[in-house]
């Protein structure tokens, strides 16, 4: 198996325009990117801004691997209110159109609301709402040549556990929808140890970041508590063929963000190489940690 590519989400520069960070990302040694949809970063409603970003990405010979759909309290495709839910779907479809202009392969979406405290008696109807609207989004993504990918959310949120994503996948009309494993979210939910087995056949890409098991820190892989060797071993044995996209916090000086991203990229490559060598040698106990 060839080495998994490791890219970087532009979300670590969400506080500034995407045109002001692409050169820095490319010069930092990254060729693969996920594009963040934060309003200050890239206004996906503005066709000219999206086209300008697409041109610059091509000029720098970057590969726009994925686009993260917008997420906010009002973008809730599970909402019991038909009007609010319709508005949320339209916002997501607008973002999908922008993703197609940017030439990305995958469109990553949070399949639930960005708030906790959903009443238990609403869960089933909300899951059904989400699945129904995701069918509409999936059809449009197929027309646009995008792969629709559902991301596991934080454990206190709707769709915060693998079982929720599997329920939604099983309710969709199409099989052309995959999963993006968010490592930090899965670690906080307690799903990480078994997630690859449970998602076998559905896992298309990985959002890679680390934490200490208490909050969603978005630290570089290898800096906190996640057992990366164990996870990559699962992915290797499960035949994962996607890419890792580093989703790192931007709450530090910019030069430190890129330095830590480069270290994380090398760390994942080193662990990946060791996992493969250990598998070939029949010695699963070797570790670089």
C-alpha positions in Angstrom: 0.0 0.0 0.0 1.3 3.4 -0.9 1.8 6.2 1.7 -1.3 8.0 2.8 -1.2 11.7 1.7 -1.3 14.3 4.5 -2.9 17.7 3.7 -3.8 20.8 5.7 -7.1 22.5 6.3 -7.0 26.2 5.6 -9.2 26.5 8.7 -6.1 27.2 10.8 -6.1 30.6 9.0 -9.9 31.0 9.2 -9.4 34.6 10.6 -8.1 35.9 7.3 -8.8 35.7 3.6 -7.9 32.5 1.9 -5.8 34.4 -0.7 -3.6 35.6 2.1 -2.6 32.1 3.3 -2.4 29.8 0.2 1.2 30.8 -0.6 2.3 30.2 3.0 0.7 26.7 2.9 2.4 25.8 -0.4 5.7 27.1 0.7 5.4 25.1 3.9 5.4 21.9 1.9 1.7 21.1 1.6 0.2 20.4 -1.8 -3.1 18.9 -0.5 -5.7 21.2 1.1 -9.1 21.3 2.6 -10.9 24.6 2.1 -12.6 26.2 5.1 -15.9 28.0 4.6 -15.6 30.5 7.4 -17.2 33.8 6.2 -14.0 35.9 6.8 -11.9 33.3 5.1 -13.9 32.6 1.9 -17.4 34.0 1.1 -18.9 31.1 -0.8 -21.9 33.2 -1.7 -19.5 35.5 -3.8 -18.9 33.7 -7.1 -16.0 36.1 -8.0 -14.3 35.4 -4.7 -14.6 31.7 -5.2 -13.3 31.9 -8.7 -10.3 34.0 -7.6 -9.5 31.4 -4.9 -9.8 28.6 -7.5 -7.4 30.4 -9.9 -4.8 30.9 -7.1 -5.1 27.3 -6.1 -4.4 26.2 -9.7 -1.5 28.7 -10.0 0.2 27.3 -6.9 -0.5 23.7 -8.2 -2.3 22.9 -4.9 -4.8 20.0 -4.9 -8.2 21.1 -3.4 -9.0 17.7 -1.8 -12.1 18.8 0.1 -14.3 21.7 1.1 -15.8 21.9 4.6 -19.5 22.9 4.4 -20.6 25.8 6.7 -21.8 24.9 10.1 -23.7 27.2 12.6 -26.7 27.1 14.8 -29.0 28.2 12.0 -27.7 25.6 9.5 -29.6 22.7 10.9 -30.9 20.0 8.4 -32.6 18.2 11.3 -34.7 21.1 12.4 -38.4 20.3 13.0 -39.4 23.6 11.4 -39.8 23.0 7.7 -38.9 26.6 6.7 -35.8 26.7 8.8 -34.7 23.4 7.5 -35.3 24.4 3.9 -33.1 27.5 4.5 -30.4 25.3 6.0 -30.4 23.0 3.0 -30.2 26.0 0.6 -27.2 27.3 2.4 -25.5 23.9 2.1 -26.4 23.7 -1.6 -24.9 27.1 -2.2 -21.7 26.0 -0.5 -21.7 22.8 -2.7 -21.9 25.0 -5.8 -18.8 26.9 -4.6 -17.0 23.6 -3.8 -17.5 22.5 -7.4 -16.1 25.8 -8.8 -13.0 25.2 -6.5 -12.6 21.8 -8.1 -12.6 19.8 -4.8 -13.2 16.0 -4.6 -15.1 15.9 -1.4 -17.8 18.0 0.3 -17.6 17.5 4.1 -20.8 18.2 6.1 -21.8 18.1 9.8 -25.1 16.2 9.6 -26.7 17.8 12.7 -27.2 21.0 14.7 -24.3 22.8 16.4 -26.0 22.7 19.8 -26.6 20.3 22.6 -29.7 19.6 24.6 -31.8 18.1 21.8 -34.8 16.5 23.6 -34.7 12.7 23.5 -38.2 12.5 22.0 -37.0 14.6 19.0 -34.0 12.4 18.1 -35.7 10.0 15.7 -37.7 12.6 13.8 -34.5 14.7 13.6 -32.5 11.8 12.2 -35.3 11.2 9.6 -35.2 14.9 8.7 -31.5 14.9 8.3 -31.5 11.7 6.1 -34.3 13.2 3.9 -32.5 16.4 3.3 -29.1 14.7 2.8 -30.7 12.7 0.0 -31.3 16.1 -1.7 -27.8 17.3 -1.0 -26.3 14.0 -2.2 -28.2 14.1 -5.5 -26.8 17.6 -6.1 -23.3 16.6 -5.1 -23.4 13.7 -7.6 -24.5 16.1 -10.3 -21.6 18.5 -9.4 -19.1 15.7 -9.3 -18.5 15.9 -5.5 -18.3 13.1 -3.0 -20.6 13.9 -0.1 -18.9 13.0 3.2 -20.5 13.1 6.7 -18.3 14.0 9.6 -18.8 12.6 13.2 -19.5 15.5 15.4 -18.6 16.2 19.1 -20.1 13.7 21.5 -22.5 16.2 23.2 -24.0 17.1 19.8 -26.5 15.4 17.6 -24.7 12.9 15.3 -21.8 12.9 17.8 -21.5 9.1 17.8 -20.7 6.5 15.1 -24.1 4.9 15.6 -25.8 8.1 14.5 -23.8 8.2 11.3 -24.5 4.6 10.5 -28.2 5.1 11.0 -28.2 8.0 8.6 -26.2 6.1 6.0 -28.6 3.2 6.2 -31.5 5.6 5.6 -30.1 7.3 2.5 -31.3 6.4 -1.0 -27.7 6.4 -2.4 -24.6 4.5 -1.5 -22.4 7.3 -2.9 -22.0 9.0 0.5 -19.0 8.3 2.8 -17.7 9.2 6.2 -14.9 11.6 7.3 -13.5 10.4 10.6 -12.7 13.3 12.9 -10.1 11.8 15.2 -10.5 14.4 18.0 -14.3 14.0 18.1 -14.1 10.2 18.1 -11.6 10.2 20.9 -13.8 12.4 23.0 -16.8 10.2 22.3 -15.0 7.0 23.2 -15.5 5.6 19.6 -11.9 5.8 18.4 -10.8 2.3 19.5 -13.5 0.6 17.3 -14.4 3.2 14.8 -12.5 1.9 11.8 -14.1 -1.6 12.1 -17.5 -0.1 12.5 -17.1 2.2 9.5 -15.5 -0.4 7.3 -16.3 0.3 3.7 -17.7 3.8 4.4 -14.5 5.7 5.5 -13.3 8.0 2.8 -11.1 10.5 4.6 -9.7 11.5 8.0 -9.6 14.9 9.8 -6.5 14.4 12.0 -6.0 16.3 15.2 -5.2 15.4 18.9 -6.5 16.3 22.3 -6.1 15.3 26.0 -9.5 13.7 26.3 -11.2 16.7 27.9 -12.0 19.2 25.1 -11.6 19.6 21.3 -8.1 21.2 21.4 -7.2 20.6 17.7 -3.6 19.9 18.6 -1.2 18.4 16.1 -1.2 14.6 16.0 1.4 13.2 18.5 1.2 16.1 20.9 -1.5 14.7 23.2 -3.4 11.5 24.2 -4.5 9.7 21.0 -2.8 6.4 20.2 -1.9 7.2 16.6 0.0 4.0 16.1 -3.0 2.0 17.1 -5.4 4.0 14.9 -3.1 3.9 11.9 -2.7 0.2 12.4 -6.5 -0.2 12.2 -6.6 1.9 9.1 -3.8 -0.1 7.5 -5.5 -3.4 8.2 -8.9 -2.0 7.2 -7.6 -1.0 3.7 -8.1 2.7 4.1 -7.2 4.5 0.9 -8.0 8.2 1.6 -6.1 11.2 2.9 -5.4 12.7 6.2 -6.3 16.4 6.5 -4.7 18.2 9.5 -7.3 20.3 11.3 -5.2 22.4 13.6 -6.0 25.3 15.9 -5.0 28.7 14.6 -4.9 30.3 18.0 -1.1 30.7 18.0 1.3 32.8 15.9 1.1 31.9 12.2 4.7 30.8 11.9 4.1 28.4 14.8 1.0 27.0 13.1 3.0 26.1 10.0 5.9 24.7 11.9 3.6 22.4 14.0 1.7 21.4 10.8 5.0 20.3 9.2 6.0 18.4 12.3 2.5 16.7 12.4 2.8 15.8 8.7 6.1 14.1 9.3 4.9 12.4 12.4 2.0 10.8 10.6 4.3 9.7 7.8 6.7 8.2 10.3 4.0 6.3 12.2 2.4 5.2 8.9 5.7 3.8 7.7 6.4 2.1 11.0 2.9 0.5 11.0 3.5 -0.9 7.6 7.0 -2.2 8.4 5.7 -3.8 11.6 3.0 -5.5 9.7 5.4 -6.9 7.2 7.8 -8.1 9.9 5.0 -9.6 12.0 6.1 -7.5 15.0 3.1 -5.4 16.0 4.8 -4.2 19.2 7.3 -1.8 17.6 6.5 1.8 18.2 8.2 5.2 17.7 6.4 6.7 20.7 
